[in-house]
């Protein structure tokens, strides 16, 4: 922890000396975000542990970083987190995650953050389309196909559940995909 504080102080001084450096602004925002040590209450989504002042600083630095480097995938990604953590604004978070994906279609983490938000809003078709797009980019990731099988389970398209669960299992054996596969088979009989 002491090393992080020393690093923080060092980066803050560097940003002060070089306020137009995207890399320093982004690094400072990421460090503030990490040091906030966020834990939130799963029932109320309120922050129960952490440092909201550091989240404010992180948001400020990420916004400054975006001014210096427009359309940056990772900056949008972090701003998506902050939209949920600070404002509980799912729509804003979704917009940031979409911008992150548009800026870098290979940013799987942004897909994985956006997908459950679609599910939460019961936008199952959008969730499926998002992951179908990801399967065109990432061919051999069991997690993508597992999530896609789960999404089709919500939709009720059991044929596609089976297809995607089998694909996930062919890449990596896992209990979750097996359970989804069993559930789909039980619905088709």
C-alpha positions in Angstrom: 0.0 0.0 0.0 2.9 2.4 0.8 4.3 1.8 -2.6 1.0 2.7 -4.2 0.9 6.0 -2.2 4.4 6.8 -3.3 3.5 6.0 -6.8 0.4 8.2 -6.5 2.4 11.1 -5.2 5.0 10.7 -8.0 2.3 10.5 -10.7 0.4 13.5 -9.3 3.7 15.5 -9.5 4.2 14.3 -13.1 0.7 15.3 -14.1 1.2 18.7 -12.5 4.4 19.1 -14.6 2.9 17.6 -17.8 -0.9 18.3 -17.7 -1.3 17.5 -21.4 0.0 14.0 -21.1 -2.8 11.5 -21.9 -0.7 8.6 -20.5 -0.1 10.3 -17.1 -3.7 11.4 -16.8 -5.0 7.9 -17.6 -2.5 6.3 -15.2 -3.4 8.7 -12.4 -7.2 8.0 -13.0 -6.6 4.2 -12.9 -4.5 4.5 -9.7 -7.2 6.6 -8.0 -9.8 4.1 -9.1 -7.7 1.2 -7.7 -6.9 3.0 -4.4 -10.6 3.7 -3.8 -10.9 0.0 -2.7 -14.5 -0.2 -3.7 -17.0 -2.5 -2.0 -20.7 -2.1 -2.4 -23.8 -3.5 -0.8 -25.2 -6.0 -3.2 -28.8 -5.3 -2.1 -28.7 -1.5 -2.2 -25.8 -1.0 -4.6 -24.5 1.7 -2.2 -20.8 2.0 -1.7 -20.2 0.6 1.8 -16.4 0.7 1.8 -14.2 2.8 -0.3 -13.1 6.4 -0.8 -15.7 8.4 -2.8 -13.2 11.3 -3.0 -10.8 9.1 -4.9 -13.6 8.0 -7.3 -14.2 11.7 -7.9 -10.6 12.3 -8.7 -10.5 9.2 -10.9 -13.5 10.5 -12.9 -11.9 13.9 -13.3 -8.6 12.4 -14.6 -10.4 10.1 -17.0 -12.4 13.0 -18.4 -9.2 15.0 -18.8 -7.6 12.0 -20.5 -10.5 11.9 -23.0 -9.9 15.5 -23.8 -6.4 14.7 -24.7 -7.1 11.4 -26.6 -10.5 11.2 -28.0 -12.2 7.9 -28.4 -10.0 5.9 -26.0 -11.5 2.5 -25.3 -10.0 2.0 -21.8 -11.0 5.4 -20.6 -14.6 4.8 -21.7 -14.4 1.4 -20.0 -13.4 3.0 -16.6 -16.0 5.8 -17.0 -18.6 3.0 -17.5 -17.6 1.6 -14.1 -17.8 5.0 -12.5 -21.3 5.7 -14.0 -22.5 2.6 -12.1 -20.5 3.0 -8.9 -21.0 6.7 -8.4 -24.3 7.5 -10.1 -26.0 4.1 -10.4 -26.7 5.2 -13.9 -27.0 2.0 -16.0 -27.9 3.9 -19.2 -24.8 6.1 -19.0 -22.6 3.1 -18.2 -24.0 1.3 -21.2 -23.2 4.3 -23.4 -19.6 4.3 -22.1 -19.2 0.5 -22.7 -20.6 0.9 -26.2 -18.1 3.7 -26.9 -15.4 1.5 -25.5 -16.3 -1.3 -27.9 -16.7 1.0 -30.9 -13.2 2.4 -30.1 -11.7 -1.0 -29.7 -13.8 -4.0 -30.9 -11.3 -6.3 -29.3 -11.9 -5.0 -25.8 -13.6 -8.1 -24.4 -13.9 -6.6 -20.9 -16.3 -4.0 -22.3 -18.5 -6.6 -23.9 -18.5 -8.5 -20.6 -19.6 -5.4 -18.7 -22.3 -4.4 -21.3 -23.8 -7.9 -21.7 -25.2 -8.2 -18.1 -26.6 -4.7 -18.3 -28.6 -5.7 -21.3 -29.8 -8.8 -19.4 -30.7 -6.6 -16.4 -32.8 -4.4 -18.6 -34.4 -7.5 -20.3 -32.9 -6.5 -23.6 -32.2 -10.1 -24.5 -32.0 -9.7 -28.3 -29.4 -6.9 -27.9 -27.4 -9.0 -25.4 -27.4 -11.9 -27.9 -26.4 -9.7 -30.8 -23.6 -8.2 -28.8 -22.1 -11.6 -28.1 -22.7 -12.9 -31.6 -20.6 -10.0 -32.8 -17.9 -11.0 -30.3 -17.9 -14.6 -31.6 -16.8 -13.2 -34.9 -13.8 -11.6 -33.3 -12.9 -14.1 -30.6 -13.4 -17.6 -32.0 -12.1 -19.9 -29.2 -13.2 -18.4 -25.9 -15.5 -20.7 -23.9 -16.7 -17.8 -21.8 -18.3 -16.0 -24.8 -20.2 -19.1 -25.9 -21.2 -19.8 -22.3 -22.6 -16.3 -21.9 -24.3 -16.6 -25.3 -26.0 -19.9 -24.3 -27.2 -18.3 -21.1 -28.6 -15.4 -23.1 -30.5 -17.7 -25.4 -31.8 -19.5 -22.4 -33.4 -16.2 -21.3 -34.9 -15.8 -24.8 -36.2 -19.4 -24.9 -34.3 -20.4 -28.0 -33.2 -23.8 -26.8 -31.7 -24.9 -30.1 -29.2 -22.0 -29.8 -28.7 -22.7 -26.1 -27.6 -26.2 -26.9 -25.5 -25.1 -29.9 -23.6 -22.5 -27.8 -23.3 -24.6 -24.7 -21.8 -27.4 -26.7 -19.4 -25.0 -28.3 -18.3 -23.7 -24.9 -17.8 -27.2 -23.6 -15.8 -28.2 -26.7 -13.4 -25.4 -25.8 -13.3 -25.9 -22.1 -15.2 -28.2 -19.8 -17.1 -26.4 -17.1 -20.0 -27.1 -14.9 -22.0 -24.0 -15.6 -22.2 -24.7 -19.4 -23.2 -28.3 -18.6 -26.0 -27.1 -16.3 -27.3 -24.7 -19.0 -27.1 -27.6 -21.6 -29.0 -29.9 -19.3 -31.6 -27.2 -18.7 -32.1 -26.7 -22.4 -32.4 -30.4 -23.1 -35.0 -30.6 -20.3 -37.1 -27.9 -22.0 -37.0 -29.6 -25.4 -38.4 -32.9 -24.2 
